[in-house]
Amino acid sequence: MSDKTILRTPRFTLRPPVSSDAQWIAREIARPEVQRYLPGVPHPYTLQDAHEFIERTADQLGVIQGDRPMGVVTATEHLGYWLAKPFWGRGVMGEAANAVVHWYFANGHQALKSGYLKGNQASCSILENLGFRNTHSASMFSKFYDKYVPSQKMLLTRADWMARRTLPELKTPRLSLRPMTAQDAPALAALAGVPEVARMIFRAKVPWPVEEVRDFIEEWRWRDQLGFRLGVYRKDQLIGCVGIGRWAETFYFFDRAHWGRGYAYEAMQIFLTACYARFDIDHISADVFHDNPGSMRVLEKLGFEKTGEDMGTSAARLEPAPVSLYRLTRHTFEGRHEIS
């Protein structure tokens, strides 16, 4: 990564380090919760260590930047990273590492190494979600623990990475879920651009112009990161849409003619399973208008718990209306459904 490389994701910018990052890096790495998983860094970690780190790695470091610095990710022949604790469990590192790995292989490299200390399940999940495979176990000397500790070495090939860029079709006994195309726009406009459906979602109008729907489909197309929607098909007929936003908020809607048949629960169960298996997130959120009790029942059956109330807007409503806020943790979902 050159000193001019800047990578952007839907939520973040990955930029080279500057000297003003040193104080933040020193403070965050010095936290035991972070440093215990970084066997190679000095312990205790000082401001001078941070300055030396920046000078040494200025051509290969990505500082994850939202409103403020969040973490670090690098990729030479080895993918390395760490994340400040306030941002754990939000899918930050999964999204950032995905961008760096994409950049790495786009520049002609054929393989990328990485690994994690045994017990660091969060890091294990990130690497597995990126497609890394185990190669061998090893012992590494940890300056934090002042002893050798067990680690797992992993490898990601370019062939495996490219194979993962396509989302496999999700199937249930009655339905299939897959990315929509521009050819789906008329059907999506017809099923969502009616009052009963449009009022329950943010974007749809009554009627919903097909050209706007084509833009909607393109905006939310699959990019192997949070922020996409899939069409729900029954015998190749588009009957609904499910999706997840960049901050792990989920949404869905179905053709009025297919309500009351269990399709929403069936589609969302497999969709949420795929999201938790693919992305480094510890919870998924949702909100539902108060006049949509059917959707509330679907969420509660999936394991969502109500966390509060707010006001929501819809292009098909004249003014904001009350919504209930819901949250589904990975732990709760795993207790109800198998994730593989």
N, C-alpha and C positions, 0 to 999 in steps of 0.2 A: 504494500500500500504506500503510495508516494505521499510526500508531505502536503500535496495539494488535493488529495482524495477526500471528497465529502460524499457520504452516502445518505440517502433519505428514504425513510419508510413512511407509511401513512401517519404515524404518530411521532416519529423521532428523526433527529439528525445525528449522524455519526461523523465526527470531525476530528482532525488531528489535535493533539494536546498542545497546550500553551503553558507558559510558566505560571500563569495565574491559577491553573488547575492544581498546582502542587499542594497547597494547603488543604484543599478539599480531598485530594487523593490520600494524603497522609492521615487525615482524620478518619476517613471511611475505612481504609485498609487496617488501621490500628484497632478497629472494633473486633473483639474476639470472635463474634459470630461470623465475620467475613474472613478474617485472617486464618482461622483454623483450617480452612479449605484451600489455602494458598501455600503449599509446602515450600516453595522456593523463595518467598519474600523474607527479608530480614525481620527479626523479632528481638526487641521491640522495633516498630516501624516509625521512622522519623521524617521530618520535613526534608532533610537532606536526601534521604532515600527516595522520596517522591521526585525531587528535582533530578536526581541521577536517572531515575526510571524514565522521566520525560525525555531527557537528552538521549538516552540509549534507544528508545523505541519510538521516536517522533515520526518515523517513516512507516510504522506498522500498527499504530494505535488508533482505535476508534473510541472517542468519548461519547457516550450516549447522552444526548442533550434533548430534554423536553423544555420545560420552563427553566430548568436548572440541571446541572450535571447529575447523572443517575448511575453510571457504571462505566465499565471499560470492556472492550472486546477487541482481540487482535487475531490475525491470521497470517502466518508466514507458511511454514510447513506444519504448524501446530495451531489449533484453535484454542485460545485461552480467553477467559472472561471472569469478571466478578461484578456484582451488583450491590449498590447501597441498600441496606436493609429496609428502609421505608418503601422501596419499590418491589419487594418480593411478592410473588403470587399474582402479578398483574399482566403476565405475558410479555414483559418488557424485554427480557433477555432472549426469549424465543424469537421475537420479531427482529431484534437487532442482529442476533447471530445468523438468522436466516438471510438478512441482507448481506452480511459479510461473506457468508459461504457462497451465496450467489455470485458476488463480485469475484471471489477467489477462483471459482471454476470458470467464470466467464472470461478470465484472463489466461485460460489455457492449461491450468494445473490439472493433474490427473488424480491426486489423492490428498487427503487432509487428515492429519492425526489429531487426536485429543484424548481426554481421559478425565477421571475424577477420583477423589479419595473415597474409599468405601465408607458408606454411611451418608454420603451427600446425595440423597435421593432426588433433590431438585435438579442438580446438575445432570444426573443420570437421565432424568426425564427429558431435559432439554436436548441432550445429545441423541437419545433414541428418537425423539420427535423429528430431528433433523435427518435421521437416517443412518447415523453412525452404528457400526457393528462392533461387538466385543472382539478383541484379538487375543489378549493375554492379561493375566494379573501380574502385578509387580510391587515391589516395596520401594517407597520413596522416602528420603530423609526430610522430615518436617522441622523447620527452624522454630515453628510455633510450639510443637510438642517436644522438640529436642530429641527425637528418636525416629526410627524408621516406622512408617505406617503403610498399611495395604492400600493399593490403588488398582483401578481398572483401566487398561489401555484400550482405545477404540480407534476405528478407522472408517472414513467415508470416502468412497471412490466417486469419481465424476459420473460413472455409469449409474451408480445407485442414486446419486443426487438428481440426475436428469430424469430418472424413472419416477421420482417422487413429485416432479413438477405437475403431473397430471393427477387430479383427484379421482380415485376409483369410484365407480357408480355405487351408490348405497341402495341396497334392496331390502325390502320386507316381503312377506308373503303376498301382499296386495299392491305394493307401491315401489317405485324407483325414484331416487333423488339424484339429480345431476345438474351441472351448470346449464343455464339457459342461454339461448342465442337470440339474435335479432329476429329470427323467424318466429319466436315465441311471443313477440310483442303484441300482436293483435289478440291472441288468446288471453294473455295476462291483463291487457287493458279491459277486455270484456268481463273477466271474472272479478277484477278488483275495482273497476270504475262504476260500481253501483252503490247506492247509499248504505245498504246493510254491511258491506265489507269496507268501503272506503272510510267510513266514520271511525272505524276501529284501528286504522293505521295512519302513520304520519304523512305519507307522501301522496297517496292516491287522490285524484280528483273525481268529480262526477259531472260528465264522463271524464275519463283519463285519456288524453290524446296519445295516439300510438307513438308519435315521434318522441314524446316525453318518456314513454315506457321504454323505448329503445335506449335512450340515454340512461335510464335507471338500470337497465340490465347491464350495460357497459360499465357503469360506475361501480356496480357490485359484483363484477365477474370474479371468478376464482383466480387468485394470485399466490396461493400457498401461504397465506397469512390471514390473520383476523381481518374481517371486513368483506364478507362475501355472502351471496344468496344462491340458493339452489331451487330449481323447479321441482315440484312434486308431481309425478305422473302416474296415472292409472291406465294401463293398457295403451301407453303412448299419448294419452290425453292429459294435458296440463290441467291440474285441478287445484294447485296451490303453490305456495312459495314459503320457504323457511330460510332463515339467515342469522348471522351473528355479526355484531358491529366491532369496531376497532378497540372498544373498551370492554369486550366480552358481554355485550348486551344482546339478547336474542329477540327475534320477532318472527311472526308467521301469520299467514292468512290463507283462507281456502274459499273456493267457489261456494256460494250460498247453496247451490243444489246438492252439495256433498257434505253439508253439516250433519252432525248427529250420527255419523257412521264410524267414529273412532279413528278417522284418518289423521287428525291433528296429533293425537297422542302417539299413534304408530309412527308417523314421520318424525316427530320431535324426539322420540326415544332413540332412534337410530342416529339422528342428526347430532344430538348432544353427546352420544357415545363417541361418535367420530371426532367431535370437537375436543373432548377431554383426552382422547387418545392421541390427537395430533398436536395440540398446543399446550404450552406451559402456562396454564391458568388454574387458579384454585377456586374460582367461583364464576358463575354466569348469572347475570341479572335480567330482569324483565319488568315491564310495566303494562298494566291493563286498565282500560277505561272502566269505570264502575258499571256502565250499562252493558258490559260484555261478560256476564257470569259464566258463559260456556268456556271462554278462554281461561278464566280463573280456575275452573275445575280441572282443565287440562294441566295447567301449571302445578297445581297442588297434587295431582295424581303422579306427576313426574318427580315430585319431591321438593318443589320450590316452597319456600316459606315467606310469608308476608313480612316485610320489614318496615313499612310505613305508607304514607300517602303523599301525593303531590298533585300538581296540575299539569295536564298534558295538552298538546295541540294536535290538530289534524287539519290537513288542507280541505277536508270535506265537512268541517265543523265551523260554525260562525265565530265561536269564541272558545277559549280554553275550558277544559272539563276535568273533573277530578279523576285521578288514576291511583291504583294500588301498586305499590312497589314490591317486587319479589326478588328472592335470591336463592340460588341453588349451589351449594358447595360441592367440590369434588368428592369430599368424604361422604356426604349424604348420597350423592348420585351413585358412587361406587357401592354403597351399602344396598342399593336397590337394583342396580344393573351391572352386568359384567362389562368391563372395559378391557379391550385387548389391542 
